[in-house]
Amino acid sequence: MGMILTDEQQAILDGSRGETMAKVMKTLVMFGEAFHAEKMVPVTSRYNHLVTSFGLGVLQPVYDLMQQLIDAGAVSGQKFSADPRPLDPNVPANLLQQLVFKKFMYNKQDFYEGQLQKLGLMDKDAFTCTCYMPEVGNKPEKGEILSWSESSAVVYANSVLGARCNRNSGILDIMGSIVGYVPYFGLLTDEGRKATWIVKIETSKKPEAQLLGSAIGMKVMEDVPYVVGLDKWLGTELDDAAYLKDFGAATASNGAVGLYHIANLTPEAKELGEALIAPGARLYVIDDQELQRIQDGYPVVWKNRDAQPKLCFMGCPHMSLEQLKTWTDRVEASLAEAGRSKVCIPTVFTAAPAVLKEFEKTPYAARLKKTGVITSYICPLMYMNNPLCGKMPVITSSNKLRTYTTARYYTDDEILARITKGGKHA
């Protein structure tokens, strides 16, 4: 092996902790060497986060691998959360769609969740893509080394929290947690966290988080952007974490951004300023016209472009408690303005189980229920992966969901009008 290992790491590789653990270490070393990592560093976060949360029948190799780890006692040294569940009986689905979900797609869900509990799941409902929400309890500290996957969680941890994590794939996430080490390269390094793009925001109003993230992601791809001018709209304190959550998810899915810096706002940018900008960084200016160009360029893949939407998903990534409250107010006000009592398109707001539990303790929950909006812990993306659901005209304000499925994107304001006003707005 070309990587320099400590005596302990080499011993694990040589089998001191068993054959299975040696294979785990070898996999991580080979992964690191592919990216020219010179060493392994300890994982220092309290909890891990896994992307593979869905019991697809075709993922038998995953279940076999997990069982090998369980049988060998190579369970995670950290407790972990995992991405959202793919099923929720509260989310609208006809009998045929439900049959596909339960019999053909996610027929290993219960079995796989049992494996995850044996491997170290934080609790039986620790399924969300926004594990860093305070209600969930998996929020790393600045500078901590993570072995996470899930693109929207990784970019949030790196950018908003100042933790350090590469965009790991599924299975590698738990391997790093099991062995306690990850290869040192990319976004774990000071050099890898420098920005190679300067993005100047010159919009006349606060830019839509999902559109702005989409524009930056498609331009910089996997590079690190240093965003200037956004603090004009967001201020210099991390008060609007939901905005940064949605913005980051769009950069990570419409491109492959794992870290962004926002001048005068995100922790490393406040600490180091323009010292984070690498020599020769390229410039990208975003104004109103550029955001409109981006939105106008989104493809509509519905069979009938003018079809009446049959479902609306909000919350990809999962919504925060404050977003649920804000949207309750907005939906109520818009319905009152339209002279309606309930939404005219079946609408699902998704959030972490722990967030929904807290939401139910507030008066907002009953108010939202009266509007006809459904709350769920489901993963909208996994729902849309059902080929029968994929044929439905579904609308969303999530650029991540738009990118990975047939769902059609609208801004938050457009979504609000479509679900509450009906007629030409729907």
C-alpha positions in Angstrom: 0.0 0.0 0.0 1.3 3.5 -0.9 -0.5 5.3 1.9 1.4 6.0 5.1 -0.4 4.2 8.0 0.0 4.4 11.7 1.0 1.2 13.6 -2.6 0.8 14.7 -4.0 1.2 11.2 -1.5 -1.2 9.8 -2.3 -3.7 12.4 -6.0 -3.5 11.6 -5.1 -3.9 7.9 -3.0 -7.0 8.8 -5.9 -8.6 10.6 -5.4 -7.7 14.3 -9.1 -7.1 14.7 -10.3 -9.9 12.4 -10.6 -10.6 8.7 -13.8 -8.5 8.2 -12.3 -5.4 9.9 -9.1 -5.9 7.7 -11.3 -5.9 4.6 -13.0 -2.7 5.8 -9.7 -1.0 6.3 -8.4 -2.2 3.0 -11.5 -0.8 1.2 -10.9 2.6 2.8 -7.2 2.6 2.0 -7.9 1.7 -1.6 -10.5 4.5 -1.8 -8.1 7.0 -0.3 -5.3 6.0 -2.7 -7.6 6.5 -5.7 -7.7 10.2 -4.6 -4.0 10.3 -3.7 -4.6 10.5 0.0 -1.3 10.1 1.9 -2.8 9.1 5.3 -5.8 8.2 7.3 -7.3 10.5 10.0 -9.6 9.6 12.9 -13.3 10.2 12.7 -14.0 12.6 15.5 -17.8 13.3 15.3 -20.1 11.8 17.9 -22.6 10.4 15.3 -22.5 9.2 11.7 -25.0 9.6 8.9 -25.8 7.0 6.3 -27.5 7.5 2.9 -28.8 4.0 2.3 -32.1 3.8 4.1 -34.3 2.1 1.6 -35.0 -1.7 1.4 -35.0 -2.1 -2.3 -35.2 -5.8 -3.2 -32.4 -5.4 -5.8 -29.9 -4.4 -3.2 -29.2 -7.9 -1.9 -25.4 -7.4 -2.0 -25.9 -4.5 0.5 -27.8 -6.7 2.9 -25.2 -9.5 2.5 -22.4 -7.1 3.3 -24.3 -5.6 6.3 -24.9 -9.1 7.6 -21.2 -10.0 7.3 -20.4 -6.9 9.4 -23.0 -7.8 12.0 -21.9 -11.5 12.2 -18.3 -10.4 12.6 -19.2 -7.9 15.3 -17.9 -5.1 13.2 -20.6 -2.7 14.2 -20.3 1.0 14.0 -18.2 2.7 16.6 -20.6 5.5 16.3 -24.4 5.6 16.5 -25.8 6.9 13.2 -28.9 8.4 11.6 -29.9 7.4 8.1 -31.8 9.0 5.1 -35.6 9.1 5.1 -37.8 6.0 4.8 -39.2 5.5 1.3 -42.8 4.6 2.5 -45.5 6.2 4.4 -49.1 5.1 4.3 -50.3 8.7 4.8 -48.9 9.8 1.5 -51.4 9.4 -1.4 -50.9 6.3 -3.6 -53.4 4.2 -5.4 -53.7 0.4 -5.0 -51.4 -0.4 -8.0 -48.8 2.1 -6.8 -48.9 0.6 -3.3 -48.5 -2.9 -4.8 -45.4 -1.8 -6.7 -44.0 -0.1 -3.5 -44.5 -3.0 -1.1 -44.2 -6.1 -3.3 -41.6 -5.1 -6.0 -39.6 -2.1 -4.8 -39.2 -1.8 -1.0 -40.0 -5.4 0.0 -36.9 -5.6 2.2 -37.6 -2.4 4.2 -38.4 -4.1 7.5 -35.5 -6.5 7.2 -33.0 -3.8 6.4 -34.2 -1.5 9.2 -33.6 -4.4 11.5 -30.0 -4.7 10.2 -29.5 -0.9 10.7 -30.6 -1.2 14.3 -28.1 -3.9 14.9 -25.4 -1.9 13.3 -26.0 1.2 15.5 -29.0 3.3 14.4 -29.5 6.2 16.8 -33.1 5.2 17.4 -35.8 3.4 15.4 -37.0 6.6 13.8 -33.7 8.3 13.1 -34.5 8.5 9.4 -34.1 11.9 7.8 -31.8 13.7 5.3 -31.6 16.7 7.8 -30.0 14.9 10.7 -28.4 18.1 11.9 -31.8 19.5 13.0 -31.7 20.2 16.7 -34.8 17.9 17.2 -32.8 15.0 15.6 -29.6 15.5 17.6 -26.9 14.7 15.0 -25.2 18.1 14.7 -21.4 18.0 14.4 -19.2 20.7 15.8 -16.9 23.0 13.8 -13.7 21.2 12.7 -14.9 17.7 13.5 -14.0 14.9 11.0 -17.1 13.0 9.6 -17.7 9.9 7.6 -21.1 11.0 6.3 -22.8 10.5 3.0 -26.0 12.2 1.7 -25.0 15.2 -0.5 -27.4 17.7 1.1 -26.3 16.8 4.6 -22.6 16.8 3.8 -22.7 20.3 2.1 -24.6 21.6 5.2 -22.2 20.1 7.6 -19.2 21.5 5.7 -20.5 24.9 4.9 -22.9 26.0 7.7 -21.4 24.0 10.6 -17.7 24.1 9.6 -17.3 20.3 10.0 -15.1 18.4 7.6 -16.4 15.6 5.4 -15.9 14.4 1.8 -18.9 13.5 -0.4 -18.8 9.8 0.5 -20.9 7.1 -1.2 -23.1 4.7 0.6 -21.4 1.8 2.4 -18.1 3.8 2.6 -19.9 6.0 5.2 -20.5 3.2 7.6 -17.0 1.7 6.9 -15.3 4.9 8.1 -17.5 4.8 11.2 -16.8 1.1 11.9 -13.0 1.4 11.6 -12.8 4.9 13.0 -10.7 6.4 10.2 -11.2 8.1 6.8 -8.7 8.9 4.1 -7.3 12.5 4.3 -7.9 14.3 1.1 -10.3 16.8 -0.6 -12.6 18.7 1.8 -10.8 17.4 4.9 -7.7 19.4 4.0 -7.2 23.2 4.3 -6.1 23.4 0.7 -9.2 21.4 -0.5 -11.5 23.9 1.2 -10.2 26.9 -0.7 -12.6 28.4 -3.2 -11.8 28.3 -6.9 -14.9 30.4 -7.8 -16.0 33.8 -6.7 -19.7 34.2 -7.1 -21.1 37.7 -7.0 -24.8 38.2 -6.2 -26.2 41.3 -7.9 -29.9 40.5 -7.7 -32.6 43.2 -6.9 -34.2 41.1 -4.2 -33.4 38.1 -2.0 -32.7 35.3 -4.5 -34.8 32.1 -4.3 -32.6 29.7 -2.4 -33.3 26.7 -4.7 -32.7 28.8 -7.9 -29.5 30.4 -6.6 -28.1 27.0 -5.5 -29.0 25.5 -8.8 -27.3 28.2 -10.8 -24.1 27.9 -8.7 -24.1 24.1 -8.7 -24.4 23.9 -12.5 -21.7 26.5 -13.0 -19.0 25.3 -10.5 -19.9 21.6 -10.4 -17.7 19.9 -7.8 -15.6 23.1 -7.0 -15.8 25.3 -4.0 -17.6 28.7 -4.4 -17.0 31.8 -2.4 -20.3 33.8 -2.5 -20.1 37.5 -2.2 -23.2 39.8 -1.7 -25.6 37.2 -0.3 -25.1 38.6 3.2 -27.0 41.7 2.0 -30.1 39.5 2.1 -29.2 37.0 4.8 -27.3 39.2 7.3 -24.2 38.2 9.0 -25.6 35.7 11.5 -26.8 32.1 10.8 -30.4 32.9 11.5 -31.9 31.6 8.3 -30.5 28.0 8.4 -33.4 26.7 6.4 -32.4 29.0 3.5 -28.9 27.6 3.6 -30.2 24.1 3.8 -32.2 24.4 0.6 -29.6 26.5 -1.2 -26.9 23.9 -0.4 -29.0 21.0 -1.4 -29.5 22.6 -4.8 -25.7 23.2 -5.3 -25.0 19.6 -4.3 -27.7 18.0 -6.6 -27.6 20.4 -9.6 -23.9 20.2 -9.4 -21.6 18.3 -7.0 -20.8 21.0 -4.5 -19.6 19.6 -1.1 -18.7 23.0 0.4 -19.5 26.6 -0.1 -18.4 29.8 1.7 -20.6 32.9 2.0 -18.7 36.1 2.8 -19.4 37.5 6.3 -21.8 34.6 7.1 -20.6 31.0 7.1 -18.0 30.2 9.9 -14.9 29.8 7.8 -15.6 32.8 5.7 -16.1 34.9 8.8 -12.9 33.6 10.3 -10.6 33.7 7.2 -12.4 36.0 4.7 -10.8 36.2 1.3 -7.8 34.1 2.4 -10.2 31.2 1.5 -10.0 32.2 -2.2 -7.4 30.2 -4.2 -5.2 32.0 -6.7 -6.7 32.2 -10.2 -10.3 31.8 -8.9 -12.9 32.3 -11.7 -15.7 34.8 -11.5 -19.5 34.1 -11.9 -22.0 37.0 -11.6 -25.6 36.2 -10.8 -28.3 38.8 -11.4 -32.1 38.6 -11.9 -31.7 37.8 -15.6 -29.3 34.9 -14.9 -31.7 33.4 -12.3 -34.6 33.7 -14.8 -32.4 32.1 -17.5 -31.7 29.2 -15.2 -35.4 28.6 -14.4 -36.5 28.9 -18.0 -33.9 26.2 -18.9 -35.4 23.5 -16.7 -36.9 20.7 -18.8 -40.6 19.7 -18.4 -40.7 16.0 -18.8 -44.4 15.5 -18.2 -46.2 13.6 -21.0 -48.8 16.5 -21.1 -47.0 19.7 -20.3 -50.4 21.4 -19.4 -51.6 18.5 -17.1 -53.3 19.4 -13.8 -50.9 18.6 -11.0 -52.0 15.5 -9.0 -49.5 15.9 -6.1 -47.2 18.5 -4.6 -44.1 17.7 -2.5 -42.4 20.2 -0.2 -39.4 19.2 1.8 -36.5 17.7 -0.1 -34.4 18.1 2.0 -36.8 17.7 4.9 -38.4 20.9 6.2 -37.4 22.5 9.5 -39.8 23.2 12.4 -39.7 26.9 11.5 -40.5 26.1 7.9 -43.5 24.0 8.9 -44.8 26.9 11.0 -44.1 29.5 8.4 -45.7 27.5 5.7 -48.8 26.9 7.9 -49.2 30.7 8.1 -48.7 31.1 4.4 -51.1 28.4 3.3 -53.8 29.7 5.7 -53.4 33.3 4.5 -53.4 32.3 0.8 -56.5 30.1 1.2 -58.4 32.8 3.0 -57.5 35.2 0.2 -58.8 32.7 -2.3 -62.0 32.1 -0.3 -61.0 28.4 0.2 -60.7 26.2 3.2 -58.5 23.4 1.8 -55.7 23.1 -0.7 -56.8 22.2 -4.2 -53.9 19.9 -5.0 -52.9 17.0 -2.7 -49.9 18.4 -0.9 -47.3 16.7 1.3 -44.9 18.6 3.6 -42.0 16.3 4.7 -39.8 16.5 7.7 -37.8 14.4 10.1 -39.9 12.2 12.5 -38.4 14.1 15.4 -39.3 17.4 13.9 -42.9 16.2 13.1 -43.2 15.1 16.7 -42.3 18.5 18.0 -44.6 20.1 15.4 -47.5 18.1 16.7 -47.0 19.7 20.1 -47.7 23.2 18.6 -51.0 24.7 17.6 -49.7 24.9 14.0 -50.2 21.2 13.5 -54.0 21.3 13.9 -54.2 24.4 11.8 -52.2 22.9 8.9 -54.2 19.7 9.0 -57.4 21.8 8.5 -56.0 23.1 5.2 -55.7 19.5 3.9 -51.9 19.5 3.8 -50.4 16.1 4.8 -47.2 15.9 6.9 -44.9 12.9 6.4 -41.4 11.6 7.1 -41.2 10.1 3.6 -38.4 10.6 1.1 -40.1 12.2 -1.9 -37.4 11.1 -4.2 -37.9 7.4 -3.2 -41.7 7.8 -3.7 -41.1 9.3 -7.2 -38.8 6.4 -8.1 -41.9 4.2 -8.4 -42.4 4.2 -12.2 -46.1 4.6 -11.8 -45.6 7.7 -9.6 -43.0 9.0 -12.0 -45.7 9.2 -14.6 -47.8 11.5 -12.4 -47.7 15.3 -12.9 -46.0 16.2 -9.6 -44.9 19.7 -8.6 -42.3 20.8 -6.1 -40.1 23.8 -5.1 -37.2 21.4 -4.5 -34.4 21.6 -7.1 -33.1 18.3 -5.8 -36.4 16.5 -6.4 -36.6 18.2 -9.8 -33.2 17.0 -10.8 -33.6 13.4 -9.9 -37.2 12.8 -10.8 -40.0 13.8 -13.2 -41.3 16.4 -10.7 -41.7 19.9 -12.1 -40.1 22.9 -10.4 -41.9 26.0 -9.3 -40.7 28.7 -6.9 -42.1 28.8 -3.4 -44.5 31.7 -4.3 -45.7 29.8 -7.4 -46.2 26.6 -5.4 -48.3 28.5 -2.9 -50.5 30.0 -5.6 -51.0 26.6 -7.3 -52.0 24.7 -4.2 -54.3 27.3 -2.8 -55.8 29.3 -5.7 -56.8 26.7 -8.2 -58.0 27.5 -11.7 -55.4 29.1 -13.9 -52.9 29.0 -11.0 -53.1 25.2 -10.7 
